[in-house]
Amino acid sequence: MRLQLMRSILKMLVRQS
């Protein structure tokens, strides 16, 4: 699994929130 990718997506989602 790509943890870095997931982290990037999470960061983007948090930013949108």
C-alpha positions as CSV (number, residue, x, y, z in Angstrom):
1,M,0.0,0.0,0.0
2,R,1.1,3.6,-0.6
3,L,0.9,5.3,2.8
4,Q,2.4,8.5,1.3
5,L,-0.3,8.7,-1.3
6,M,-3.1,8.1,1.3
7,R,-1.5,10.8,3.5
8,S,-1.5,13.2,0.6
9,I,-5.2,12.6,-0.1
10,L,-6.0,13.0,3.5
11,K,-4.2,16.3,3.6
12,M,-6.0,17.5,0.6
13,L,-9.4,16.5,2.1
14,V,-8.6,18.2,5.3
15,R,-7.6,21.4,3.4
16,Q,-10.9,21.4,1.6
17,S,-12.9,21.0,4.9
